[in-house]
Amino acid sequence: MNICLLVKDFAVGKKFSKDGLPTKSGAEFHAENHARQLIALGNRVTIMAKKRHYFTAARENLDGIDLVRLHAPFRWLEIILRLLTTHRDIDAYYIIGIPSFAIWAILFARLFNKPVTLALTGKAEIFDRGASWRHKIFSTCTHYVATTREIAEGFFERGGIDPKKITVLPHGIDTNKYPQSNEERRRQLKIERGLEPSTKVLLFCARVVINKGIDTVMKFWRTIHQKKPSARLYVVGGGRTEILEELRRLSTELDGSIIVTGEVDHPQSFYQMADVYVFPSRHEGLPTSLIEAMSSGLPSIVSDIGGCDDLIFNGVTGYRVPVEDADAYAVEIMNLFDDDNARSNLGVNAAYFAREKCDYSKVIPRLAQIIGEG
């Protein structure tokens, strides 16, 4: 099958902007990962995205992915011309998000009776069928993929989509890259980092920005440090420079109990070392870092929001607490620090869930089937 994957942007160049934020969105990461996984199943994939910068190539090959960047202000015309000429052998269309130029691919596909699948990874992109003519066209796709139940409900309630056309399917990860840890491995990694093997470690591994709840982390860590001064908080990830500096100042105030690593390319060893994972985000799609932590065998304390509630079930894979409730986070984290059996059981359940529901080996064949259905 020859698949055309459409996504708003596909960034190249620096990983981070001057203010410390990543230049590549979650949708772009999912587009690239899905393209590679679909190719591994024997499909051909072309990614079409906006051409935003002069220095980026209009067309290039990225390890087997045919990447096409569409020129403003006539992206609508270019996409039609490409589908009539250089890419006339496309069999099916897969749209991630709601890039405006994708409506021309939808209309083209309808004209030639080819399937179109639209996937949303965040509730902010849920469209309202009656809001504009573009949204009305987005509501005419063949199939819809929602990474969370909350997004699926939005497809139905706001998009007016027939529930029979909607599939809830996580974007997935390669769980082999995030093997399940154990107590021996945790002790070894703690010793390697100069910690006592009995030290309890809390991990935050995400973008260090307010929307991810890092301010909530700073509030509840004061409480935890006061009651458990030997515990350590690892903050792993890039983010706003001023927030990273604030964390380092707080660590100095709290006896060096916060270790701020900045961005790391391979966070696996931190997942393997930690005892508990925390994810206090204010809003999410389906959080990739949370799935990675679960795959690694970590029990998690998370915000009770859409996306997290698809992964964390109270008393089974972790616990959900009210958004921004620092006291509730502190209580649940300390309870898990004190209960070795609970941590172990939740971690085993989390790893099993991640492998059974979120691994590429389960997700991508189903996704390919949906994309190819006419």
matplotlib code that plots the C-alpha trace (Angstrom):
import matplotlib.pyplot as plt

x = [0.0, 1.2, 0.2, 0.3, 0.7, -0.3, 0.9, 1.1, 4.8, 7.9, 10.8, 14.5, 17.5, 17.9, 16.1, 15.3, 14.5, 16.3, 13.8, 14.5, 11.3, 11.4, 11.0, 9.3, 5.7, 4.3, 2.3, 5.6, 7.2, 4.2, 4.1, 7.8, 7.5, 4.3, 5.8, 8.8, 6.6, 4.3, 7.3, 8.6, 5.3, 6.0, 4.1, 5.4, 4.9, 5.1, 4.9, 3.5, 3.9, 4.3, 7.5, 8.1, 11.8, 13.9, 16.7, 14.5, 14.4, 11.1, 11.6, 14.0, 14.3, 14.6, 15.7, 13.0, 10.4, 9.5, 9.2, 7.4, 7.2, 4.4, 5.0, 2.9, 0.7, -0.5, -0.2, -3.7, -2.6, 0.7, -0.9, -3.4, -0.7, 1.5, -1.4, -2.0, 1.6, 4.5, 2.3, -0.6, -0.2, -1.3, -3.6, -4.8, -4.4, -3.6, -3.9, -2.5, -4.1, -6.1, -3.6, -5.7, -4.1, -5.3, -8.8, -7.6, -6.3, -9.7, -11.6, -9.2, -9.6, -13.3, -13.2, -11.2, -12.9, -9.8, -9.9, -8.9, -8.1, -7.9, -6.2, -6.1, -3.6, -4.9, -8.3, -7.4, -7.7, -11.2, -13.2, -16.7, -18.5, -20.6, -17.9, -16.5, -16.5, -13.1, -14.3, -17.3, -14.8, -12.8, -16.0, -16.3, -13.3, -13.6, -12.2, -11.2, -8.6, -8.6, -5.7, -7.9, -11.5, -11.9, -10.9, -13.3, -16.1, -15.1, -15.3, -18.9, -20.2, -18.5, -17.6, -20.8, -18.9, -20.7, -19.3, -18.9, -16.2, -14.2, -11.5, -9.7, -6.1, -2.9, -0.1, 2.2, 5.8, 8.5, 8.4, 11.6, 13.4, 11.9, 12.5, 10.9, 13.2, 13.6, 14.9, 18.4, 18.7, 17.4, 20.0, 22.8, 21.8, 21.5, 24.9, 26.3, 24.9, 26.3, 23.1, 22.6, 20.8, 17.9, 17.3, 13.8, 13.7, 10.9, 11.1, 9.6, 10.5, 8.8, 9.1, 9.9, 7.1, 4.1, 1.5, 3.3, 2.8, 6.3, 5.1, 3.0, 6.1, 8.0, 5.2, 4.8, 8.5, 8.9, 6.5, 8.1, 11.6, 10.5, 9.2, 11.7, 14.9, 16.9, 14.6, 15.6, 13.7, 15.1, 13.8, 14.7, 13.9, 14.5, 12.3, 12.2, 15.6, 14.1, 12.2, 15.2, 17.2, 14.3, 14.5, 18.2, 17.8, 15.1, 17.4, 20.1, 17.5, 16.4, 19.8, 20.5, 17.6, 16.6, 18.7, 18.1, 19.6, 18.3, 17.5, 18.8, 18.5, 18.1, 16.1, 15.8, 18.3, 16.3, 13.1, 15.0, 16.4, 13.3, 10.8, 7.8, 6.9, 5.0, 3.1, 1.1, 0.2, -2.8, -4.0, -2.8, -3.4, -2.0, 1.4, 4.3, 6.6, 3.9, 3.7, 7.5, 7.5, 4.8, 6.7, 9.8, 7.7, 7.1, 4.0, 2.7, 1.0, -0.8, -3.3, -6.9, -7.3, -8.2, -5.4, -4.0, -7.3, -6.7, -3.5, -3.6, -6.3, -6.4, -4.8, -3.9, -1.3, -0.9, -3.1, -4.8, -5.2, -6.9, -5.0, -2.7, -3.5, 0.1, -1.0, -2.7, 0.4, 2.6, 0.4, 0.2, 3.9, 4.9, 2.5, 4.2, 7.7, 6.7, 5.0, 7.4, 4.7, 2.4, 5.1, 6.1, 2.5, 1.6, 4.8, 4.2, 0.7, 1.8, 4.5, 2.0, -0.6, 2.0, 3.1, -0.4, -2.1, 0.5, 3.4, 3.9, 3.5, -0.1, -0.9, 0.6, -0.9, -4.3, -3.5, -2.5, -5.7, -7.8, -5.9, -6.4, -10.1, -12.2]
y = [0.0, 3.5, 5.9, 9.7, 11.0, 14.6, 16.6, 20.4, 20.6, 18.5, 20.4, 19.9, 21.6, 22.6, 20.5, 23.5, 27.2, 30.0, 29.9, 26.2, 24.8, 21.9, 22.7, 19.5, 18.7, 15.5, 15.1, 15.3, 12.6, 10.4, 11.1, 10.0, 7.0, 5.8, 6.3, 4.1, 1.5, 1.4, 1.1, -1.8, -3.6, -3.3, -0.1, 3.0, 6.3, 9.9, 12.7, 16.0, 19.1, 22.8, 24.4, 27.1, 28.0, 28.8, 26.5, 23.4, 21.1, 20.9, 17.2, 14.7, 11.1, 10.4, 6.8, 5.6, 8.2, 10.4, 13.9, 16.6, 20.2, 22.3, 25.9, 28.8, 30.5, 27.8, 24.7, 23.7, 23.8, 22.0, 19.2, 18.6, 18.7, 16.3, 13.9, 14.1, 13.6, 12.7, 11.0, 9.7, 6.2, 7.0, 4.3, 5.8, 9.0, 9.3, 12.8, 13.6, 16.7, 19.1, 20.9, 23.3, 22.0, 18.5, 19.3, 19.3, 15.7, 14.7, 16.2, 14.5, 11.2, 11.5, 12.2, 9.0, 6.9, 6.4, 6.0, 8.8, 8.3, 11.3, 10.9, 13.4, 13.2, 16.2, 17.4, 21.0, 19.9, 18.5, 20.2, 21.5, 20.3, 23.5, 26.0, 26.4, 24.8, 23.3, 21.6, 20.3, 18.7, 17.2, 15.5, 13.6, 11.3, 7.5, 6.7, 8.5, 7.5, 8.9, 8.3, 8.7, 8.2, 11.9, 12.6, 9.9, 11.6, 14.9, 13.4, 12.3, 15.3, 18.2, 16.6, 14.8, 11.7, 8.3, 6.3, 3.3, 5.3, 6.0, 3.8, 4.5, 3.5, 4.7, 6.2, 3.6, 3.2, 0.5, -1.0, -3.0, 0.3, 0.6, -2.7, -3.4, -2.7, -4.5, -3.8, -5.1, -2.9, 0.1, -0.4, -0.7, 2.5, 4.4, 3.4, 4.4, 7.9, 8.2, 7.5, 5.0, 2.0, 2.5, 6.1, 6.7, 8.4, 10.3, 11.0, 13.8, 13.2, 15.6, 19.2, 21.5, 24.0, 25.1, 23.2, 20.0, 20.9, 21.6, 24.3, 21.7, 19.5, 22.3, 22.7, 19.1, 18.4, 20.9, 18.8, 15.5, 16.7, 17.9, 14.5, 12.4, 14.4, 11.4, 11.1, 12.5, 14.1, 13.8, 16.3, 15.0, 17.0, 20.3, 23.3, 27.0, 28.2, 30.3, 27.3, 25.1, 27.8, 28.1, 24.3, 24.5, 27.3, 25.3, 22.3, 24.4, 25.5, 21.9, 20.3, 19.4, 17.0, 17.9, 16.7, 18.7, 16.9, 19.1, 17.4, 13.8, 11.7, 8.4, 8.6, 4.9, 4.6, 7.2, 5.2, 2.1, 3.8, 5.6, 4.2, 6.3, 8.4, 11.7, 13.4, 16.4, 17.8, 20.2, 18.8, 16.0, 13.9, 10.5, 11.2, 9.3, 9.7, 8.2, 5.1, 4.9, 5.0, 2.3, 0.1, 0.5, -0.9, 2.4, 3.1, 6.6, 9.4, 11.5, 14.3, 13.1, 14.3, 12.9, 10.9, 9.9, 8.2, 5.9, 4.6, 5.0, 3.1, 3.7, 0.9, -1.0, 0.9, 3.9, 6.7, 9.8, 12.9, 16.3, 18.7, 21.1, 19.4, 19.4, 18.0, 15.0, 14.3, 14.5, 12.0, 9.4, 9.6, 9.2, 6.3, 4.5, 5.3, 3.5, 0.5, -1.8, -4.3, -1.7, -0.2, -3.6, -4.7, -1.4, -1.5, -5.0, -4.1, -0.9, -2.8, -5.4, -2.8, -0.9, -4.0, -5.3, -2.1, 0.4, -1.5, -0.9, -4.6, -4.3, -0.7, -0.4, -3.5, -2.3, 1.2, -0.1, -2.0, 1.1, 3.3, 0.7, 0.1, 1.6]
z = [0.0, -0.9, 1.9, 1.9, 5.5, 5.9, 9.0, 9.5, 10.1, 9.9, 11.5, 10.8, 12.3, 16.0, 18.6, 20.8, 20.3, 22.1, 25.0, 25.6, 24.0, 21.6, 17.9, 17.0, 18.1, 19.4, 16.1, 14.1, 16.2, 15.8, 12.0, 11.7, 13.9, 12.3, 8.8, 9.8, 11.3, 8.3, 6.0, 8.2, 7.4, 3.7, 2.8, 1.1, 2.8, 1.7, 4.3, 3.1, 5.3, 5.1, 3.8, 6.3, 5.8, 2.8, 3.8, 4.0, 0.9, -1.0, -1.3, 0.3, 1.3, 5.0, 5.4, 3.1, 3.9, 0.9, 2.5, 0.5, 1.7, 0.2, -0.8, 0.4, -0.7, -3.2, -1.1, -2.3, -5.9, -5.3, -3.4, -6.2, -8.9, -7.0, -6.5, -10.3, -11.3, -9.0, -6.4, -8.6, -7.3, -3.7, -2.4, 0.9, 3.0, 6.7, 8.3, 11.7, 13.1, 11.0, 8.7, 6.5, 3.2, 4.0, 2.9, -0.7, -0.2, 1.3, -1.7, -4.1, -2.4, -2.4, -6.2, -6.8, -4.1, -1.9, 1.9, 4.2, 7.9, 10.2, 13.6, 16.4, 19.3, 21.3, 22.2, 21.2, 17.6, 17.8, 15.1, 15.1, 12.0, 11.8, 12.5, 9.0, 5.5, 6.2, 9.4, 7.4, 4.9, 7.8, 9.0, 5.6, 6.1, 5.8, 9.2, 12.4, 15.0, 18.5, 20.7, 23.8, 24.8, 25.4, 21.8, 20.6, 22.5, 20.9, 17.4, 18.1, 20.1, 18.2, 14.9, 14.4, 13.4, 13.2, 16.2, 13.8, 12.0, 15.2, 16.6, 19.9, 19.3, 21.1, 19.0, 20.5, 21.4, 21.0, 24.4, 23.7, 24.1, 27.6, 29.4, 32.7, 35.6, 38.9, 42.3, 41.6, 38.5, 40.5, 43.2, 40.7, 38.9, 42.2, 43.3, 39.9, 40.4, 43.9, 45.8, 48.7, 47.2, 49.7, 48.5, 47.2, 43.8, 42.2, 38.5, 36.3, 32.7, 30.3, 29.0, 31.8, 31.3, 33.4, 31.3, 32.4, 36.0, 37.0, 39.4, 41.1, 41.4, 43.1, 45.6, 46.7, 46.7, 49.6, 51.6, 50.7, 51.4, 54.8, 55.7, 53.7, 53.4, 52.0, 48.9, 45.6, 42.7, 39.2, 36.7, 33.2, 30.1, 28.3, 28.8, 29.7, 30.9, 33.7, 35.1, 35.0, 36.9, 39.4, 40.0, 40.6, 43.1, 44.9, 45.0, 46.7, 49.3, 49.8, 50.5, 46.8, 46.8, 43.2, 40.3, 37.1, 34.1, 31.2, 28.0, 27.5, 24.3, 26.1, 29.3, 29.8, 32.7, 34.6, 34.2, 35.3, 38.4, 39.7, 42.2, 41.3, 38.3, 38.5, 35.7, 37.0, 33.5, 33.2, 29.9, 27.6, 24.6, 25.3, 27.1, 25.5, 28.5, 30.8, 28.5, 28.5, 32.3, 32.5, 30.1, 32.4, 35.3, 37.1, 39.2, 38.4, 40.2, 37.5, 37.0, 36.7, 33.1, 29.7, 28.3, 31.7, 32.5, 29.5, 31.1, 34.9, 36.8, 40.5, 42.5, 39.3, 37.4, 39.6, 41.0, 39.6, 41.7, 41.1, 38.8, 40.7, 44.1, 45.5, 48.9, 47.2, 45.1, 48.2, 50.1, 47.2, 46.5, 50.1, 50.5, 47.6, 48.9, 52.1, 50.5, 48.6, 47.7, 46.3, 44.1, 42.8, 42.0, 40.3, 38.3, 37.0, 36.0, 34.3, 32.3, 31.2, 30.2, 28.1, 26.3, 25.6, 24.6, 23.5, 21.8, 18.1, 17.4, 18.5, 17.3, 13.9, 12.2, 13.3, 12.1, 8.7, 8.5, 9.3, 6.8, 4.0, 4.5, 1.7]

ax = plt.figure().add_subplot(projection="3d")
ax.plot(x, y, z, "-o")
ax.set_aspect("equal")
plt.show()
